[in-house]
């Protein structure tokens, strides 16, 4: 594992995920469809990139400094960011 002082910060991000409904809907069904109800996600990880367009998190870092399971979350979807370390 990289030395602790070189590891990126760890955060929890609350964000609104994209969603869809995989079938055709009647006009009445649209009023109750998934796109009208937000899907709130929470992701925890190392911040490996952060700019005005997106934040990228990695779920892990190996002993060689490689990142695993990376998520790029567009800024417009982010509701809150809480620093954990």
HUMOJO-V814077 format. One record per run of one state. SS is the DSSP state (H for helix, E for strand, C for the rest). FROM is the first residue (numbers start at 1). TO is the last residue. If there is no record, write none. Layout:
# HUMOJO-V814077
SS & FROM & TO
SS & FROM & TO
This chain:
# HUMOJO-V814077
C & 1 & 3
H & 4 & 6
C & 7 & 9
E & 10 & 17
C & 18 & 26
H & 27 & 30
C & 31 & 33
H & 34 & 36
C & 37 & 38
E & 39 & 50
C & 51 & 53
E & 54 & 61
C & 62 & 66
E & 67 & 74
H & 75 & 77
E & 78 & 83
C & 84 & 85
